[in-house]
Amino acid sequence: MARRRKKFDIFSMSFLDTICCAFGAIVLLYMILNAAGNKTFKNETSELRAEVDKLEEEVLRGFADLVVLRNSLKTTTTEAARAEGLSDRVLQETAKTREQLADADKTTISRREAIEKLKADLKQIDEEKRRLAAGTPEPGKPGNRVKGFVGTGDRQYLSGLKLGGERIVVLVDVSASMLDETVVNVIRLRNMSETRRLMSQKWRRTVATVDWLMTQIPPKSKFQVIAFNVKAWPVVPGSNGRWLDGSDAQALTDVVVNLRRTVPADGTSLENAFTLMNTLSPAPDNVFIITDGLPTQGATPPAIRRTIDGDGRLRLFERALGKYPNRVPANVILMPMEGDPAAPGAFWTLARRTNGSFLMPARDWP
């Protein structure tokens, strides 16, 4: 009997064992490699994590420093604003101090000029006194004037002014225009110190004119001197509504002294001057008006302040004349002033209509 050949099976147990061993070897190799890679990854990750933690710490520290810096910046800004405010105030105080120093310098200069002018006047008076003493060996008879006036040399005051009367009123314009003959200089002087305004040439001439008039008042007459700008008031305090005696040397002197202390300012209201003059009883019989132009306002200031033209000033002048007493001579001494061409004709008409006199004095009068 023949022996059967053993059948060959490709998927025998040996083959399966070999395949399983190979697969197990691959799995083992993979696990070994994976474990090594994972260890390397963990090492690298740990280093990166440490670097990240370090960076996060630096960022947090930076945020903390930023907060501190912001607070410092806020404090610095506040201090800078406060310092800027203090700087502005210091600058303002410095500018104010400089202005005060400049005003003080101007006042000092003006006072020096006034002192030098007074010294010159005293020297001139002394020379005049010596000259008169040398030319008059005997005293002679006493005069009838209560107050004297020293002019320039031996001038004769031929003015045509009617200086008589029993009750004499002198109206003196003390508005700002009495500071100078030009509008530009009036504006310039108006912003200067009181001492400088009192020393203006035009105002000194005005005071000298009143001084000369005081020397011409008869001793037996009554008189009153009224200053006016937008308001009117008696030059001698406490004499409102009453007459002063022409024989009262103190009253005559007080008029000039008080005028020398009066600073010209504001506009001109001739109507208010006539209204105050009408409060005197009995009424005056001779009036002197010392001014430099037509009025710029009526009894009250306008509701809206604006520049007034020549026609408007003439209307105010005509309205003021409605309060002037009838048949009383008006003697006008018109000081020079530019920009008011209608003034000479208007005041000349007033003087002619009231049988008074009109005078536009020379620069060296009286």
ChimeraX attribute file (.defattr): number of C-alpha atoms within 10 A of each C-alpha:
attribute: neighborCount
match mode: 1-to-1
recipient: residues
	/A:1	3
	/A:2	4
	/A:3	5
	/A:4	6
	/A:5	6
	/A:6	6
	/A:7	6
	/A:8	7
	/A:9	8
	/A:10	9
	/A:11	9
	/A:12	9
	/A:13	10
	/A:14	10
	/A:15	12
	/A:16	12
	/A:17	12
	/A:18	11
	/A:19	12
	/A:20	12
	/A:21	12
	/A:22	12
	/A:23	12
	/A:24	12
	/A:25	12
	/A:26	12
	/A:27	12
	/A:28	12
	/A:29	12
	/A:30	12
	/A:31	12
	/A:32	12
	/A:33	12
	/A:34	12
	/A:35	12
	/A:36	12
	/A:37	12
	/A:38	12
	/A:39	12
	/A:40	12
	/A:41	12
	/A:42	12
	/A:43	12
	/A:44	12
	/A:45	12
	/A:46	12
	/A:47	12
	/A:48	12
	/A:49	12
	/A:50	12
	/A:51	12
	/A:52	12
	/A:53	12
	/A:54	12
	/A:55	12
	/A:56	12
	/A:57	12
	/A:58	12
	/A:59	12
	/A:60	12
	/A:61	12
	/A:62	12
	/A:63	12
	/A:64	12
	/A:65	12
	/A:66	12
	/A:67	12
	/A:68	12
	/A:69	12
	/A:70	12
	/A:71	12
	/A:72	12
	/A:73	12
	/A:74	12
	/A:75	12
	/A:76	12
	/A:77	12
	/A:78	12
	/A:79	12
	/A:80	13
	/A:81	12
	/A:82	12
	/A:83	12
	/A:84	12
	/A:85	12
	/A:86	12
	/A:87	13
	/A:88	12
	/A:89	12
	/A:90	12
	/A:91	12
	/A:92	12
	/A:93	12
	/A:94	12
	/A:95	12
	/A:96	12
	/A:97	12
	/A:98	12
	/A:99	12
	/A:100	12
	/A:101	12
	/A:102	12
	/A:103	14
	/A:104	13
	/A:105	12
	/A:106	16
	/A:107	17
	/A:108	13
	/A:109	14
	/A:110	19
	/A:111	15
	/A:112	12
	/A:113	15
	/A:114	16
	/A:115	12
	/A:116	12
	/A:117	13
	/A:118	12
	/A:119	12
	/A:120	12
	/A:121	12
	/A:122	12
	/A:123	12
	/A:124	15
	/A:125	14
	/A:126	12
	/A:127	12
	/A:128	16
	/A:129	13
	/A:130	12
	/A:131	11
	/A:132	11
	/A:133	12
	/A:134	10
	/A:135	9
	/A:136	10
	/A:137	8
	/A:138	8
	/A:139	7
	/A:140	7
	/A:141	6
	/A:142	6
	/A:143	7
	/A:144	9
	/A:145	16
	/A:146	17
	/A:147	20
	/A:148	12
	/A:149	14
	/A:150	15
	/A:151	16
	/A:152	12
	/A:153	8
	/A:154	7
	/A:155	10
	/A:156	9
	/A:157	11
	/A:158	6
	/A:159	14
	/A:160	11
	/A:161	17
	/A:162	15
	/A:163	14
	/A:164	13
	/A:165	18
	/A:166	15
	/A:167	23
	/A:168	23
	/A:169	22
	/A:170	24
	/A:171	25
	/A:172	26
	/A:173	30
	/A:174	28
	/A:175	23
	/A:176	21
	/A:177	29
	/A:178	27
	/A:179	29
	/A:180	24
	/A:181	17
	/A:182	14
	/A:183	15
	/A:184	10
	/A:185	12
	/A:186	17
	/A:187	14
	/A:188	12
	/A:189	19
	/A:190	20
	/A:191	10
	/A:192	13
	/A:193	15
	/A:194	16
	/A:195	18
	/A:196	20
	/A:197	26
	/A:198	21
	/A:199	18
	/A:200	15
	/A:201	14
	/A:202	20
	/A:203	25
	/A:204	17
	/A:205	18
	/A:206	25
	/A:207	20
	/A:208	20
	/A:209	18
	/A:210	23
	/A:211	22
	/A:212	20
	/A:213	18
	/A:214	25
	/A:215	18
	/A:216	17
	/A:217	24
	/A:218	20
	/A:219	18
	/A:220	13
	/A:221	16
	/A:222	20
	/A:223	26
	/A:224	27
	/A:225	26
	/A:226	23
	/A:227	20
	/A:228	27
	/A:229	24
	/A:230	23
	/A:231	19
	/A:232	23
	/A:233	20
	/A:234	22
	/A:235	24
	/A:236	21
	/A:237	10
	/A:238	9
	/A:239	15
	/A:240	17
	/A:241	15
	/A:242	15
	/A:243	19
	/A:244	17
	/A:245	18
	/A:246	26
	/A:247	19
	/A:248	14
	/A:249	15
	/A:250	12
	/A:251	19
	/A:252	25
	/A:253	15
	/A:254	14
	/A:255	21
	/A:256	21
	/A:257	15
	/A:258	13
	/A:259	24
	/A:260	16
	/A:261	11
	/A:262	17
	/A:263	20
	/A:264	21
	/A:265	18
	/A:266	15
	/A:267	18
	/A:268	27
	/A:269	26
	/A:270	29
	/A:271	27
	/A:272	22
	/A:273	27
	/A:274	20
	/A:275	16
	/A:276	17
	/A:277	28
	/A:278	16
	/A:279	12
	/A:280	16
	/A:281	11
	/A:282	11
	/A:283	14
	/A:284	21
	/A:285	17
	/A:286	21
	/A:287	24
	/A:288	24
	/A:289	21
	/A:290	22
	/A:291	26
	/A:292	27
	/A:293	25
	/A:294	24
	/A:295	27
	/A:296	25
	/A:297	23
	/A:298	19
	/A:299	17
	/A:300	11
	/A:301	12
	/A:302	10
	/A:303	6
	/A:304	6
	/A:305	7
	/A:306	7
	/A:307	7
	/A:308	11
	/A:309	11
	/A:310	16
	/A:311	10
	/A:312	14
	/A:313	20
	/A:314	17
	/A:315	16
	/A:316	20
	/A:317	23
	/A:318	15
	/A:319	15
	/A:320	21
	/A:321	15
	/A:322	11
	/A:323	16
	/A:324	17
	/A:325	17
	/A:326	10
	/A:327	12
	/A:328	17
	/A:329	22
	/A:330	28
	/A:331	27
	/A:332	25
	/A:333	23
	/A:334	19
	/A:335	23
	/A:336	20
	/A:337	19
	/A:338	12
	/A:339	12
	/A:340	14
	/A:341	12
	/A:342	14
	/A:343	21
	/A:344	20
	/A:345	10
	/A:346	15
	/A:347	24
	/A:348	19
	/A:349	15
	/A:350	20
	/A:351	20
	/A:352	14
	/A:353	14
	/A:354	15
	/A:355	15
	/A:356	22
	/A:357	22
	/A:358	23
	/A:359	18
	/A:360	14
	/A:361	15
	/A:362	9
	/A:363	11
	/A:364	8
	/A:365	16
	/A:366	21
